[in-house]
């Protein structure tokens, strides 16, 4: 069974990669919120993507990261890649 990438994993990586805006509660219901609304711009997402790649041993191209505009979409992409890598 492939490892699973969870919302908690994403929260941790976002905080490590780019910190957290004081006005945003990443521990709240953010699954369908757009990254831009959460205060994460493209550079922050690229850094988060690099960390996901290193930690989980998968590849995420820039287009994938820009197309996944919500945590839910990014988690799905990561889990699809993890399942395909097994």
Secondary structure, DSSP 4 states (H G I P E B T S, - for coil): ------HHHHHHHHHHHH---TT--TTSS-TTSBTTTTT--HHHHHHHHHHHHHHHT----HHHHHH--BHHHHHHHHHHHHHHT-
